[in-house]
Amino acid sequence: MITEKFDAALNDLGSLAGTVPSDVWERLSPIHAQLRGIQEPLAEMERLGIAPGQDLSGSRPRQIICDEVD
């Protein structure tokens, strides 16, 4: 559910390209790119059942590998 909402918000942000003044999109596009970069790790966390802020100290360690995003 988190991933679906995140994807929808990301699509809404991306849809502003070409509809807002170019100087505004110039400021928003790096934010859009950064958010796109966490889309896959977020989906993987949700798939594994890891909630943001969840205390994993008492559970079996899990490994999440994220590619670096430029």
N, C-alpha and C positions, 0 to 999 in steps of 0.2 A: 504494500500500500504506500509506503514512503517513497519507493522508487517511482511508482506511477505518478504521484503528486509532483515529485521532483522533475520527472520527465515533462509533465504538462507545463510546469512553470518555466522550464528551460525552453520549451517550444514557444511559449508565449513571449519570452524575452527575445528569442531569435526572430520571431515574426515582426519585431519592431524594425529590423533592418530594411531600409528602403522606405519606411513610413515615417521615420523621425528625421529631423535635420542631420546632415552628415556629421557635424561636430558632436552632436549628442550620441550618435551611434559609435563614433570614434572613441568615446569614453566608455560606452557600454560593451563594446565588442571584446575587450580583454576580460571583463567579468564573465561574459558568456563563455569564452574559451576556458577560463579557469573552472567554471561550473561543469562544463562538458567533460573536463578532465577527471572529475570525481564521480561521474555518472556510473562507470563500471565498478569501481571499488564500493560505492554505496549499494549497488545491486548485489554484489557479492556478500557484503555484510548482512544485508537483509536475508539473502538466501541461507546464510549460515545461522541466522537467528541472533545476530549480535546487534543489540540496540546501542545507540550512542550513549555514552556515560555508564554503560552496564559494568558492574564490578565483576571481573572475570577471575579474581584472585582465588576463589575456591573451586574453580572449574578446570577442566582439562585445557591446557594451552592450545590455542588455535593460531594458525599462521595465515596471514593475509599478505599477499604480495601485490604491490602496486607498481606499475610502470611509472617512471618519471614523466611528467608532462612539461614541455617547454612553454 
